[in-house]
């Protein structure tokens, strides 16, 4: 990468001093620019630049497979250092390189990451002095690099001696601020993400863990990966640069691909970058390289999808694969192209934003005539207690809607299961029992999603064999995991004698429809079956009903929606998510004899008698303050000492935003069913603690939560703690 004549860099540096092949004679002026603003993130720049120098030194020495050493600062040794095992430096090279800006030994080769001549001087952006130890040809020289009285970078030999240590260079300096210890560790973790050979890291506060990228697909074309992210980045010479083209029209429709989370690798020299190495320089060379890579990727996407789709011999599995791809922005158009090119008839790719499957529509009479199959079906929610009946649809035969056929529409989805009845009787009830009790018995159910539709296939004419092979062939062979035999299902235990529960009706409190906010919140009583259909090993909660109106002996319940909200939003785990059943007055005496049926109000009283004070505190905490400086803020907290008064106060807010607890609901339940709780006194107590924190860190009250600079806030807090 021949940088010396690059116009982009000349533009950046034209105000620095005399430029002659990027050698800056006015070192004082260059140093001022370096220390005052060339690097937006100085610590990251130091780790990056010194590490790139180490890699280049190893490359020059033919030691690409030898890792360099990094020491991170900690309390025992508050220094940062990088030591390579490359070519080393002579005394003359040290004197030249560390005092002349934009002087580099790497400008004539694309084998090196550097070439700007800034890396060796990058510590000056953080400190006024650092130590350079250079070992070459059996001589070890220790140098002090510093800023002299005239503001010019200087270097002086402190000590020289013979040595048998391997050649190389170590750069080392003290990290004065304890608050920066963690920053060096985090920036090292960030910088080394894309290093092909990672260094040996020592020091720090514990075991150092490298940061790895999560990939959805690797090498769609060589060197282009699909990541679990949004913006795209270019990786060149171990360094990742965000791709932020100033004018997307320069690459046309290919710009859409940049929003898909691509990681594109380039050879050194293919792209030009800013002098700070913190972003790309979008000269024509860079734009053309990115465009060429995107063009090659775009041409391969459809090929990639087609090759993988064709590996699925089963049409249902192919549908599942294509739908998954169509839901990802990178693959959406390629998946649609495959459907169009192959005329794959099980997907409608032109029905809107999403690809929809084409269901199999079979008339009830045809199922009976051709396959001797009669279908019964039900739907079971993942956490629901009831199985809702599913019926065939009406297909009108004329425009006057006076004639119609009954039709079953079998959608191609992983959320359906086919049960073949190989028993004499009771396959439908057996299937319902199996689905109701599977979770409590640890049985893994086929299908997926929040609900499953179960189709039970029985002979339309008793005594005759069903043609299930022909039926499944017409449905293009649903996967084996979505098919079961009735004899494989859990059979309900038979009871001796007639159960009284067979005559006891149970109602269930459920939401009515999904037609808007108010309709979603409206609760109604629906038939849930007979009492003997409920598993005797599970616990159920009920309220007595007179008709469809709750009739209690204790606290009156005027609104079931309101009562349900109080129970759900109280924040008490043992009350959250319970299903409330209803039992009519004529059946209540039988239910009272069943130990697994508990009156909801009695259950609430028992739970509140053992109320955890932590719930009351969580309720108070959620009310206190919406300002992100005084609620748990992970970005700030991880940069502040764990012994800080700020950290100790904020720790109690951690996770509170995820707790569903409303003060009114908790107070109302406690008022009606237990001893009233005093949330306000807890609020006042925490408010007092917050006032103390505000007084300790007064500037926090002046900040706004819409533009948080976590680093700056943490530095301020650490400074106050240090001076306290």
C-alpha positions in Angstrom: 0.0 0.0 0.0 2.0 3.0 -1.2 0.8 5.7 1.0 3.4 8.4 0.4 1.6 10.0 -2.5 -2.0 9.4 -1.4 -3.9 12.7 -1.9 -6.4 11.9 0.9 -3.6 11.8 3.4 -2.0 15.0 2.0 -5.3 16.8 2.5 -5.4 15.7 6.2 -1.8 16.6 6.8 -1.4 19.8 4.7 -1.8 22.0 7.8 0.8 20.0 9.8 4.0 21.1 8.4 6.3 20.5 5.4 5.5 17.2 3.7 8.1 15.2 2.0 7.2 11.6 1.5 5.2 12.0 4.7 8.2 13.1 6.8 7.1 16.0 9.0 10.0 18.2 10.0 8.0 20.3 12.4 7.6 17.6 15.0 6.2 19.9 17.6 3.3 20.9 15.4 2.7 17.3 14.5 2.8 16.3 18.1 0.2 18.9 19.0 -2.2 17.5 16.4 -1.6 13.9 17.5 -2.1 14.7 21.2 -5.1 17.0 20.8 -7.4 15.3 18.5 -6.1 13.0 15.8 -7.5 10.0 17.7 -11.1 10.1 18.9 -10.4 7.2 21.3 -6.8 7.5 22.4 -6.6 4.3 24.4 -8.0 2.2 21.6 -5.7 3.9 19.1 -2.6 3.1 21.3 -3.6 -0.5 21.6 -4.3 -0.7 17.9 -1.3 1.1 16.6 1.3 -0.6 18.8 -0.3 -4.0 18.1 -0.1 -3.3 14.3 3.5 -2.4 14.7 4.1 -5.7 16.5 2.4 -7.7 13.7 4.4 -5.8 11.1 7.7 -6.5 12.9 6.9 -10.2 13.1 6.0 -10.2 9.4 9.3 -8.6 8.5 11.1 -11.2 10.6 9.2 -14.1 9.0 7.5 -14.9 12.4 3.9 -14.5 11.4 3.0 -17.5 13.6 4.6 -16.1 16.7 2.3 -14.1 19.0 3.5 -10.9 20.6 3.0 -10.1 24.3 0.6 -7.6 25.9 0.5 -6.5 29.6 -2.6 -4.8 30.9 -2.4 -2.5 33.9 -3.6 -3.5 37.3 -3.0 -2.4 40.9 0.1 -4.6 41.3 1.7 -3.4 38.0 -0.1 -0.2 36.7 1.7 -0.3 33.3 0.6 -1.0 29.7 3.2 -2.6 27.4 3.5 -4.5 24.1 6.5 -6.6 23.3 7.2 -8.1 19.9 9.7 -10.7 18.7 10.4 -9.2 15.3 13.4 -7.6 13.7 14.3 -5.2 16.6 15.7 -1.7 16.0 19.2 -0.3 16.0 20.1 2.8 17.9 19.9 4.9 14.7 16.5 3.5 13.8 15.2 4.3 17.2 16.4 7.9 17.0 14.9 8.3 13.6 11.5 6.6 14.0 10.5 8.0 17.4 11.3 11.7 16.6 10.0 12.0 13.0 6.3 12.0 12.4 5.1 10.1 9.3 8.4 8.3 9.0 7.9 4.6 8.4 9.9 1.7 7.2 6.8 0.1 5.6 5.6 2.5 2.9 6.9 0.4 0.1 5.0 -2.9 0.7 1.5 -4.2 1.0 2.7 -6.9 3.4 2.5 -4.4 6.4 -0.5 -3.0 8.2 1.3 0.2 9.2 3.0 2.7 6.8 1.7 6.0 8.3 4.6 6.4 10.7 2.2 7.2 13.6 1.9 3.9 15.5 5.3 4.2 17.3 4.4 7.7 18.5 0.8 6.9 19.5 1.6 6.7 23.3 2.3 10.5 23.1 -1.5 11.0 22.7 -1.9 9.7 26.2 1.3 10.4 28.1 4.3 12.7 28.0 6.8 9.9 28.4 7.2 6.2 27.8 10.0 3.6 27.6 11.2 1.9 24.5 13.4 -1.2 24.8 15.0 -2.2 21.5 16.9 -5.5 21.1 18.9 -6.3 18.0 22.1 -8.1 17.1 22.7 -9.1 20.8 22.4 -5.5 22.1 19.6 -4.3 24.4 19.0 -0.6 24.5 16.6 1.1 26.9 15.3 4.5 25.8 13.2 7.2 27.3 10.8 9.0 24.9 9.6 12.3 26.3 8.4 15.8 25.4 11.2 18.3 25.9 10.9 21.9 27.1 10.1 23.2 23.7 7.3 20.7 23.2 9.1 18.6 20.8 9.2 14.7 21.1 12.6 13.5 22.0 14.3 10.2 22.8 17.4 9.5 24.8 19.4 6.3 25.4 19.3 5.4 29.1 21.1 2.1 29.1 22.7 -0.3 26.7 24.1 -3.8 27.4 24.8 -7.1 25.6 22.0 -9.6 25.8 21.0 -13.1 24.7 17.3 -12.2 24.6 15.5 -12.6 21.3 15.3 -9.5 19.0 12.3 -7.3 19.3 10.9 -4.0 20.7 8.9 -3.3 23.9 6.9 -0.1 24.4 5.9 0.5 28.0 4.3 3.4 30.0 2.5 3.9 33.3 -1.3 4.2 33.5 -1.8 6.8 36.2 -5.6 6.6 36.4 -7.1 3.5 38.0 -10.3 4.3 36.0 -8.3 3.6 32.8 -7.3 0.1 33.9 -10.6 -1.3 32.7 -10.6 0.8 29.6 -7.3 -0.7 28.4 -8.7 -4.1 28.9 -11.9 -3.4 27.1 -10.2 -1.7 24.2 -7.7 -4.6 23.9 -10.7 -7.0 23.8 -12.2 -4.8 21.0 -9.0 -4.4 19.0 -8.0 -8.0 19.0 -11.4 -9.2 17.7 -10.2 -9.6 14.1 -6.5 -10.4 14.7 -5.7 -13.6 12.8 -3.0 -14.5 15.5 -4.0 -13.1 18.8 -1.4 -12.0 21.4 -0.5 -13.5 24.7 -2.2 -11.2 27.2 -1.1 -10.9 30.9 -2.0 -8.6 33.7 -5.4 -7.0 34.1 -7.8 -7.8 36.9 -8.4 -11.4 35.9 -8.4 -13.9 33.1 -8.6 -12.1 29.8 -11.3 -13.2 27.4 -11.2 -12.3 23.7 -14.3 -11.0 22.0 -15.6 -13.3 19.2 -18.0 -12.3 16.5 -21.2 -14.4 16.1 -21.8 -15.4 12.5 -25.0 -16.5 10.8 -23.2 -17.6 7.6 -19.5 -17.7 6.8 -17.8 -17.3 3.5 -20.9 -16.7 1.4 -18.1 -15.7 -1.0 -14.5 -15.9 0.2 -14.0 -13.4 2.9 -17.6 -12.2 3.2 -19.5 -13.3 6.3 -23.0 -12.6 7.5 -23.1 -11.5 11.2 -25.8 -11.0 13.8 -25.8 -7.2 13.4 -27.0 -4.3 11.3 -24.2 -2.1 10.0 -21.4 -3.6 7.9 -17.7 -3.4 8.3 -14.5 -3.8 6.3 -11.7 -5.8 7.8 -8.2 -5.1 6.5 -4.9 -5.9 8.2 -6.6 -7.1 11.4 -8.5 -3.8 11.7 -12.3 -3.5 11.3 -13.6 -0.2 9.8 -17.3 0.7 9.8 -18.5 1.1 6.2 -20.2 4.5 6.1 -20.3 5.7 2.5 -21.0 9.4 2.3 -22.9 8.9 -1.0 -24.8 5.7 -1.3 -25.8 6.5 -4.8 -22.2 5.6 -5.8 -23.1 1.9 -5.4 -26.7 2.0 -6.4 -29.0 -0.8 -5.2 -26.1 -2.6 -3.6 -26.4 -0.1 -0.7 -29.2 -2.2 0.7 -26.7 -5.0 1.5 -24.7 -2.7 3.7 -27.5 -2.7 6.3 -27.5 -6.4 6.7 -24.5 -6.9 9.0 -21.8 -7.9 6.6 -18.2 -8.5 7.5 -16.0 -8.1 4.4 -12.3 -8.9 4.4 -9.9 -7.0 2.1 -6.2 -7.5 1.4 -3.9 -4.8 2.7 -3.8 -2.0 0.1 -7.3 -2.6 -1.4 -8.8 0.2 0.8 -7.5 3.6 1.8 -8.0 4.8 5.4 -7.9 7.9 7.4 -4.6 9.0 9.0 -6.2 8.2 12.4 -7.0 4.7 11.2 -10.4 5.1 12.8 -12.3 5.1 9.5 -12.0 4.6 5.8 -11.0 7.3 3.3 -13.7 7.1 0.6 -11.5 7.8 -2.4 -12.4 6.1 -5.7 -10.1 3.2 -4.9 -12.0 2.4 -1.7 -15.4 2.8 -3.1 -14.6 0.6 -6.1 -13.2 -2.1 -3.9 -16.3 -2.1 -1.7 -18.6 -2.1 -4.8 -16.8 -5.0 -6.4 -17.1 -7.1 -3.3 -20.8 -6.3 -3.0 -21.4 -7.1 -6.7 -19.7 -10.5 -6.2 -21.7 -11.2 -3.1 -25.0 -10.2 -4.7 -24.3 -12.5 -7.6 -23.7 -15.4 -5.2 -26.7 -14.9 -2.9 -29.2 -16.6 -5.1 -26.8 -19.4 -6.0 -26.1 -19.9 -2.3 -29.8 -20.2 -1.4 -30.6 -22.4 -4.4 -27.8 -24.9 -3.5 -28.9 -25.1 0.1 -32.6 -25.3 -0.8 -32.0 -28.2 -3.1 -30.5 -30.2 -0.3 -34.0 -30.4 1.2 -35.7 -33.3 -0.5 -38.8 -32.9 1.6 -41.0 -30.0 0.3 -42.1 -29.1 3.8 -38.6 -28.7 5.0 -37.8 -26.7 1.9 -40.7 -24.4 2.8 -39.4 -23.9 6.3 -35.9 -23.1 5.0 -37.1 -20.6 2.4 -39.4 -18.8 4.9 -36.6 -18.5 7.4 -34.3 -17.0 4.7 -37.1 -14.7 3.5 -37.4 -13.2 6.9 -33.7 -12.1 6.8 -33.0 -8.9 4.8 -29.8 -10.3 3.3 -31.5 -13.4 1.9 -35.0 -12.2 1.2 -34.7 -11.4 -2.5 -32.6 -14.5 -3.1 -35.3 -16.7 -1.5 -38.0 -15.1 -3.6 -35.9 -15.5 -6.7 -35.6 -19.2 -6.0 -39.4 -19.6 -5.7 -39.9 -17.7 -9.0 -37.2 -19.5 -10.9 -38.2 -23.0 -9.8 -42.0 -22.2 -9.8 -42.2 -23.7 -6.3 -45.9 -24.0 -5.9 -46.1 -24.3 -2.1 -45.1 -20.6 -1.6 -46.7 -17.4 -2.8 -43.7 -15.1 -3.0 -45.7 -12.2 -4.5 -48.4 -11.7 -1.9 -46.8 -8.8 0.0 -43.8 -8.2 2.2 -43.8 -11.8 3.5 -43.8 -15.1 1.6 -46.9 -17.1 2.4 -47.4 -20.8 2.1 -50.2 -22.2 -0.1 -52.4 -24.5 2.0 -53.7 -27.8 0.9 -57.5 -27.6 0.6 -59.3 -30.9 0.7 -63.1 -31.3 0.8 -64.5 -33.4 3.7 -66.4 -35.6 1.2 -63.3 -36.2 -0.9 -61.3 -37.2 2.2 -63.9 -39.8 3.0 -64.3 -41.0 -0.6 -60.6 -41.2 -1.6 -58.8 -42.0 1.6 -61.6 -43.1 4.0 -60.4 -40.4 6.4 -62.5 -38.3 8.8 -60.7 -35.4 10.5 -61.2 -34.0 14.0 -59.0 -31.2 15.2 -58.2 -29.0 18.2 -55.8 -26.1 19.0 -53.7 -26.1 22.2 -51.7 -23.1 23.4 -48.3 -23.6 24.9 -49.3 -22.6 28.4 -53.1 -22.8 28.1 -55.1 -25.4 30.0 -57.8 -26.0 27.4 -57.9 -27.5 23.9 -60.1 -25.4 21.6 -62.0 -27.3 18.9 -61.0 -26.5 15.3 -63.6 -27.1 12.5 -63.5 -27.3 8.8 -64.2 -24.2 6.7 -67.1 -23.4 4.4 -66.1 -23.0 0.7 -68.9 -21.3 -1.2 -69.8 -22.8 -4.6 -71.6 -19.7 -6.1 -71.8 -16.0 -5.8 -75.1 -16.0 -3.9 -73.4 -17.9 -1.1 -76.3 -20.4 -0.9 -74.3 -23.5 -1.6 -71.0 -24.5 -0.1 -68.7 -27.5 0.6 -66.9 -28.3 3.9 -63.2 -28.0 3.4 -60.1 -28.7 5.5 -57.2 -26.4 4.8 -53.9 -27.9 6.0 -51.3 -25.2 6.2 -47.6 -26.0 5.7 -46.3 -25.1 9.2 -44.2 -26.6 11.9 -47.1 -25.8 14.3 -49.3 -28.7 13.3 -49.3 -32.4 14.1 -51.1 -35.3 12.4 -52.4 -38.1 14.7 -53.3 -41.4 13.0 -56.0 -43.3 15.0 -54.7 -46.9 15.3 -56.9 -47.5 18.4 -60.5 -48.6 18.4 -62.1 -45.6 20.1 -61.3 -42.3 21.9 -58.3 -41.1 19.8 -59.5 -37.4 20.0 -59.9 -37.4 23.8 -56.6 -39.3 24.2 -54.8 -36.7 22.0 -56.3 -33.8 24.1 -55.3 -35.5 27.3 -51.8 -36.1 26.0 -51.4 -32.4 25.1 -52.9 -31.2 28.4 -50.6 -33.3 30.6 -47.4 -33.4 28.5 -45.8 -30.4 30.2 -46.4 -31.6 33.8 -45.0 -35.1 32.9 -42.0 -33.7 31.1 -43.1 -35.1 27.7 -41.7 -33.2 24.7 -44.4 -32.4 22.2 -43.9 -32.2 18.4 -44.7 -28.9 16.6 -43.6 -25.5 17.8 -44.6 -22.0 18.4 -47.1 -20.6 20.9 -49.9 -22.9 19.8 -50.2 -26.2 17.9 -53.1 -27.5 15.8 -53.6 -31.2 16.1 -55.4 -33.2 13.4 -56.7 -36.6 14.4 -57.3 -38.9 11.4 -59.9 -41.7 11.9 -61.7 -44.0 9.5 -64.7 -42.3 7.9 -66.3 -45.8 7.5 -65.6 -47.9 10.6 -64.0 -51.2 9.9 -62.3 -50.0 6.7 -58.6 -49.1 6.4 -57.5 -45.5 6.0 -55.2 -44.7 3.0 -52.9 -42.5 5.1 -50.1 -43.1 2.6 -52.1 -41.5 -0.2 -53.3 -38.7 2.1 -49.8 -37.7 3.2 -48.5 -38.0 -0.4 -51.1 -35.4 -1.4 -49.9 -33.2 1.4 -46.4 -33.6 0.0 -45.1 -35.6 2.9 -45.3 -33.7 6.2 -42.0 -34.4 8.1 -42.0 -37.5 10.3 -41.6 -35.4 13.4 -45.1 -34.0 12.8 -46.8 -37.4 12.6 -47.8 -39.7 15.4 -49.9 -42.7 16.1 -52.7 -42.5 18.7 -51.2 -45.5 20.4 -48.1 -43.5 21.2 -50.0 -41.0 23.2 -50.5 -40.9 27.0 -53.7 -42.6 27.9 -55.9 -41.2 30.6 -56.0 -43.5 33.7 -59.4 -45.2 33.9 -61.3 -44.7 37.1 -63.3 -47.5 38.8 -67.0 -46.6 38.9 -68.5 -43.4 37.6 -66.8 -40.2 38.6 -68.9 -37.4 40.0 -66.6 -35.0 38.2 -68.1 -36.2 34.9 -71.2 -34.1 35.7 -69.3 -31.0 37.0 -68.8 -28.2 34.5 -65.7 -26.0 34.7 -65.4 -22.5 33.2 -62.2 -20.8 32.3 -61.5 -17.0 32.3 -60.1 -16.1 28.9 -59.6 -13.0 26.8 -62.1 -12.2 24.1 -60.6 -11.9 20.6 -57.8 -9.7 19.4 -59.8 -6.8 17.9 -58.1 -3.8 19.5 -56.8 -2.7 22.9 -60.1 -2.7 24.9 -61.3 -6.0 23.3 -58.0 -7.7 24.1 -58.4 -6.7 27.7 -62.0 -7.9 28.0 -62.3 -11.2 29.9 -65.1 -13.7 29.6 -66.0 -17.1 31.0 -65.7 -20.0 28.5 -66.5 -23.7 28.9 -63.3 -25.6 29.8 -64.8 -29.1 30.0 -65.8 -31.5 32.9 -64.0 -31.7 36.2 -62.9 -35.3 35.6 -61.0 -34.2 32.5 -58.6 -32.2 34.6 -55.3 -33.8 35.8 -55.7 -34.7 39.5 -51.9 -34.2 39.9 -52.1 -30.5 39.1 -53.4 -27.6 41.1 -56.2 -25.4 39.9 -57.7 -22.1 41.2 -61.4 -21.2 41.0 -64.0 -18.7 41.9 -67.7 -19.6 42.6 -70.1 -18.4 40.0 -73.8 -17.7 39.8 -74.5 -17.9 36.1 -71.6 -15.9 34.8 -71.3 -13.6 37.8 -68.7 -14.1 40.6 -70.4 -14.8 43.9 -67.8 -14.6 46.8 -68.2 -15.0 50.5 -65.4 -12.6 51.3 -64.2 -9.6 49.4 -66.5 -8.7 46.5 -65.1 -8.8 43.0 -66.9 -6.3 40.8 -64.7 -6.5 37.7 -62.9 -9.7 36.7 -60.6 -7.7 34.4 -59.6 -5.4 37.2 -59.1 -8.3 39.6 -57.0 -10.2 37.1 -54.8 -7.2 36.6 -54.2 -6.8 40.3 -53.2 -10.5 40.6 -50.9 -10.4 37.5 -49.3 -7.0 38.2 -48.7 -7.5 41.9 -45.2 -8.7 41.2 -45.7 -11.8 43.3 -44.3 -14.8 41.4 -46.7 -17.4 42.8 -49.7 -15.3 41.6 -48.4 -14.3 38.2 -49.7 -16.4 35.3 -52.3 -18.5 37.2 -55.4 -19.5 35.2 -58.6 -18.6 37.0 -61.5 -21.1 36.6 -65.1 -20.7 37.5 -67.4 -23.2 39.2 -71.1 -22.7 39.3 -73.1 -22.9 42.6 -74.6 -26.3 41.8 -71.1 -27.9 41.5 -69.3 -26.0 44.2 -69.7 -28.6 46.9 -68.0 -31.3 44.8 -65.1 -29.0 44.0 -64.5 -28.2 47.6 -63.9 -31.9 48.3 -61.0 -31.9 45.7 -57.7 -31.1 47.4 -56.2 -29.9 44.1 -58.8 -27.2 43.6 -58.2 -24.1 45.6 -60.3 -20.9 46.0 -58.3 -18.1 44.4 -59.1 -15.7 47.2 -57.9 -18.2 49.8 -54.7 -18.7 47.8 -54.1 -14.9 47.7 -54.5 -14.7 51.5 -52.0 -17.5 52.0 -49.4 -16.0 49.6 -49.7 -12.5 51.1 -49.2 -13.8 54.6 -45.7 -14.7 53.5 -45.1 -11.6 51.4 -41.4 -11.0 50.6 -40.4 -7.4 51.5 -38.2 -7.4 48.4 -41.3 -7.1 46.3 -42.4 -4.0 48.2 -39.0 -2.5 47.6 -39.1 -3.3 43.9 -42.4 -1.6 43.7 -40.9 1.5 45.3 -37.9 1.5 43.2 -39.9 1.4 39.9 -41.7 4.6 41.1 -38.6 6.5 42.1 -36.9 8.0 39.1 -36.9 7.5 35.3 -33.6 9.3 34.9 -30.9 6.9 33.6 -28.2 8.4 35.8 -30.1 7.3 38.9 -31.5 4.0 37.6 -29.2 1.1 36.9 -27.1 2.0 33.8 -24.8 -0.9 32.8 -22.6 1.3 30.6 -21.8 3.5 33.5 -21.7 0.9 36.3 -19.1 -1.3 34.6 -16.7 1.6 34.5 -17.1 2.7 38.1 -15.4 1.0 41.1 -17.6 -1.6 42.8 -16.8 0.0 46.1 -18.2 3.4 45.0 -21.2 4.8 46.8 -22.7 5.3 43.4 -22.3 1.6 42.5 -23.7 0.4 45.8 -26.7 2.6 45.5 -27.4 1.8 41.9 -27.0 -2.0 42.4 -30.5 -2.1 44.0 -32.0 -0.9 40.7 -30.4 -3.7 38.6 -33.1 -5.7 36.9 -36.0 -3.7 38.4 -37.1 -2.5 34.9 -37.8 -6.2 34.1 -40.0 -6.7 37.1 -43.7 -6.4 36.4 -45.0 -4.9 39.6 -47.5 -2.0 39.9 -47.9 -0.2 43.1 -51.7 0.2 42.9 -52.2 -3.6 42.3 -49.9 -4.6 45.1 -51.4 -2.2 47.6 -55.0 -3.1 46.6 -54.4 -6.9 47.0 -52.7 -6.3 50.4 -55.5 -4.0 51.5 -58.2 -6.5 50.7 -56.6 -9.8 51.6 -53.8 -9.1 54.1 -52.1 -6.4 56.1 -51.8 -3.1 54.0 -48.2 -2.4 52.8 -46.6 1.1 53.2 -44.9 1.6 49.8 -44.7 5.3 50.4 -42.4 5.0 53.4 -40.0 2.8 51.3 -40.2 5.4 48.5 -39.2 8.2 51.0 -36.3 6.0 52.4 -34.9 5.5 48.9 -35.5 9.1 48.0 -33.3 10.0 51.0 -30.6 7.7 49.8 -30.9 9.3 46.3 -30.5 12.8 47.8 -27.3 11.7 49.4 -26.0 10.5 46.1 -27.0 13.7 44.3 -25.2 15.7 47.0 -22.1 13.5 46.6 -22.1 13.8 42.8 -23.9 17.1 42.2 -23.2 17.4 38.4 -25.2 14.3 37.7 -28.4 16.3 38.3 -27.6 18.6 35.4 -27.2 15.8 32.8 -29.8 14.6 30.4 -30.5 10.9 29.7 -30.9 11.3 25.9 -27.2 11.8 25.3 -25.3 9.7 27.8 -21.5 9.7 27.6 -20.9 6.7 29.9 -17.1 7.2 29.9 -17.3 10.9 30.9 -19.9 10.2 33.7 -17.8 7.3 35.1 -14.7 9.4 35.1 -16.5 12.1 37.0 -17.8 9.6 39.6 -14.4 8.0 40.0 -12.7 11.4 40.4 -15.2 12.4 43.2 -14.6 9.0 44.9 -10.8 9.4 44.7 -10.9 12.8 46.3 -13.4 11.9 48.9 
